[in-house]
Amino acid sequence: MDILAHGLWAGAAVVAVSRQRPPASLLGWTVALAVVPDLAHMLPVSGWALTTLSSTEWWQYATASPGQEPPMPHAILFWAHHLHCVFHSAIVATLVSAIVWWRRGALWLPLLGWWSHIVIDVFTHSAEFFPSPVWYPLTYWGFDGVAWNRPGFVWANYLALAGVWGWLIWRSRKRQLR
């Protein structure tokens, strides 16, 4: 799924389960952790692209399909790949969640944003388009799901998001009238 949709779904989940307006920090951290997995692995690539490519070449890179990107240095590919694997791994997320739970004595709810990202990506990435390596570092295997970048899926996803956010806004206004 695309980065914006991850943030919108995570935000909708926080608002949906809150009896009142959710604290801004809870909403902000949950949305941030829902988008970080896709942003983290883009850091080495973006840094390289912005410092070595012209604006036209950078745009061509940013909009390239998998396998059609311009050639990159091996180190950039290495770091981008492993950051993608780390942030899309249920094993890594479990370890981080366990450490945070142990240190805080309770689950830190914003971590559910990261978990939502992993679960959604498992089913919305095909084998050809960055499958989520959910069991990394044990394996690079990723479930062959429905590619989120297919136009029909994108439309359906954003229509569903519009419906969910419309319902949340309607529910909020209904509560305010009481």
Contacts in CASP RR format, 6 or more apart in sequence:
PFRMAT RR
TARGET T0000
AUTHOR 0000-0000-0000
METHOD contacts of the structure
MODEL  1
MDILAHGLWAGAAVVAVSRQRPPASLLGWTVALAVVPDLAHMLPVSGWAL
TTLSSTEWWQYATASPGQEPPMPHAILFWAHHLHCVFHSAIVATLVSAIV
WWRRGALWLPLLGWWSHIVIDVFTHSAEFFPSPVWYPLTYWGFDGVAWNR
PGFVWANYLALAGVWGWLIWRSRKRQLR
1 9 0 8 1.000
1 120 0 8 1.000
1 121 0 8 1.000
1 124 0 8 1.000
1 148 0 8 1.000
1 157 0 8 1.000
2 38 0 8 1.000
2 148 0 8 1.000
2 149 0 8 1.000
2 154 0 8 1.000
3 35 0 8 1.000
3 38 0 8 1.000
3 39 0 8 1.000
5 148 0 8 1.000
5 157 0 8 1.000
5 158 0 8 1.000
5 161 0 8 1.000
6 34 0 8 1.000
6 35 0 8 1.000
6 37 0 8 1.000
6 38 0 8 1.000
6 116 0 8 1.000
6 117 0 8 1.000
6 120 0 8 1.000
7 31 0 8 1.000
7 34 0 8 1.000
7 35 0 8 1.000
8 161 0 8 1.000
8 165 0 8 1.000
9 34 0 8 1.000
9 116 0 8 1.000
9 120 0 8 1.000
9 161 0 8 1.000
10 30 0 8 1.000
10 31 0 8 1.000
10 33 0 8 1.000
10 34 0 8 1.000
10 35 0 8 1.000
10 112 0 8 1.000
10 113 0 8 1.000
10 116 0 8 1.000
10 117 0 8 1.000
11 27 0 8 1.000
11 30 0 8 1.000
11 31 0 8 1.000
11 34 0 8 1.000
12 161 0 8 1.000
12 164 0 8 1.000
12 165 0 8 1.000
12 168 0 8 1.000
13 30 0 8 1.000
13 112 0 8 1.000
13 113 0 8 1.000
13 116 0 8 1.000
14 22 0 8 1.000
14 26 0 8 1.000
14 27 0 8 1.000
14 30 0 8 1.000
14 31 0 8 1.000
15 22 0 8 1.000
15 27 0 8 1.000
15 168 0 8 1.000
15 172 0 8 1.000
16 164 0 8 1.000
16 168 0 8 1.000
21 172 0 8 1.000
26 109 0 8 1.000
26 110 0 8 1.000
28 110 0 8 1.000
29 110 0 8 1.000
30 109 0 8 1.000
30 110 0 8 1.000
30 112 0 8 1.000
30 113 0 8 1.000
31 113 0 8 1.000
32 110 0 8 1.000
33 110 0 8 1.000
33 111 0 8 1.000
33 113 0 8 1.000
33 114 0 8 1.000
33 117 0 8 1.000
34 113 0 8 1.000
34 114 0 8 1.000
34 116 0 8 1.000
34 117 0 8 1.000
35 117 0 8 1.000
36 87 0 8 1.000
36 114 0 8 1.000
36 117 0 8 1.000
37 84 0 8 1.000
37 87 0 8 1.000
37 88 0 8 1.000
37 114 0 8 1.000
37 117 0 8 1.000
37 118 0 8 1.000
37 121 0 8 1.000
38 87 0 8 1.000
38 117 0 8 1.000
40 83 0 8 1.000
40 84 0 8 1.000
40 86 0 8 1.000
40 87 0 8 1.000
41 80 0 8 1.000
41 81 0 8 1.000
41 83 0 8 1.000
41 84 0 8 1.000
41 87 0 8 1.000
42 80 0 8 1.000
43 83 0 8 1.000
44 75 0 8 1.000
44 76 0 8 1.000
44 79 0 8 1.000
44 80 0 8 1.000
44 83 0 8 1.000
45 61 0 8 1.000
45 72 0 8 1.000
45 76 0 8 1.000
45 80 0 8 1.000
48 72 0 8 1.000
48 73 0 8 1.000
48 76 0 8 1.000
49 57 0 8 1.000
49 58 0 8 1.000
49 61 0 8 1.000
49 62 0 8 1.000
50 58 0 8 1.000
53 61 0 8 1.000
53 70 0 8 1.000
57 70 0 8 1.000
60 70 0 8 1.000
61 69 0 8 1.000
61 70 0 8 1.000
64 70 0 8 1.000
66 128 0 8 1.000
66 129 0 8 1.000
66 130 0 8 1.000
84 130 0 8 1.000
84 133 0 8 1.000
85 133 0 8 1.000
85 136 0 8 1.000
85 137 0 8 1.000
85 140 0 8 1.000
86 92 0 8 1.000
86 136 0 8 1.000
87 114 0 8 1.000
88 117 0 8 1.000
88 118 0 8 1.000
88 121 0 8 1.000
88 132 0 8 1.000
88 133 0 8 1.000
88 134 0 8 1.000
88 136 0 8 1.000
89 118 0 8 1.000
89 133 0 8 1.000
89 134 0 8 1.000
89 135 0 8 1.000
89 136 0 8 1.000
89 137 0 8 1.000
90 118 0 8 1.000
90 134 0 8 1.000
90 135 0 8 1.000
91 135 0 8 1.000
91 136 0 8 1.000
91 137 0 8 1.000
91 138 0 8 1.000
92 136 0 8 1.000
92 137 0 8 1.000
93 111 0 8 1.000
93 114 0 8 1.000
93 115 0 8 1.000
93 118 0 8 1.000
96 111 0 8 1.000
96 114 0 8 1.000
97 107 0 8 1.000
97 111 0 8 1.000
97 115 0 8 1.000
100 107 0 8 1.000
100 108 0 8 1.000
100 111 0 8 1.000
101 107 0 8 1.000
101 108 0 8 1.000
118 132 0 8 1.000
118 134 0 8 1.000
121 132 0 8 1.000
122 132 0 8 1.000
122 134 0 8 1.000
122 142 0 8 1.000
122 143 0 8 1.000
122 145 0 8 1.000
123 143 0 8 1.000
123 145 0 8 1.000
123 146 0 8 1.000
124 145 0 8 1.000
124 146 0 8 1.000
124 147 0 8 1.000
124 148 0 8 1.000
124 153 0 8 1.000
125 131 0 8 1.000
125 132 0 8 1.000
125 142 0 8 1.000
125 143 0 8 1.000
125 145 0 8 1.000
125 147 0 8 1.000
125 148 0 8 1.000
126 144 0 8 1.000
126 145 0 8 1.000
126 146 0 8 1.000
126 147 0 8 1.000
127 142 0 8 1.000
127 144 0 8 1.000
127 145 0 8 1.000
128 147 0 8 1.000
129 147 0 8 1.000
129 148 0 8 1.000
129 149 0 8 1.000
131 141 0 8 1.000
131 142 0 8 1.000
131 143 0 8 1.000
131 144 0 8 1.000
131 145 0 8 1.000
132 142 0 8 1.000
132 143 0 8 1.000
133 139 0 8 1.000
133 140 0 8 1.000
133 141 0 8 1.000
133 142 0 8 1.000
134 141 0 8 1.000
134 142 0 8 1.000
134 143 0 8 1.000
135 141 0 8 1.000
135 142 0 8 1.000
146 153 0 8 1.000
147 153 0 8 1.000
148 154 0 8 1.000
148 157 0 8 1.000
END
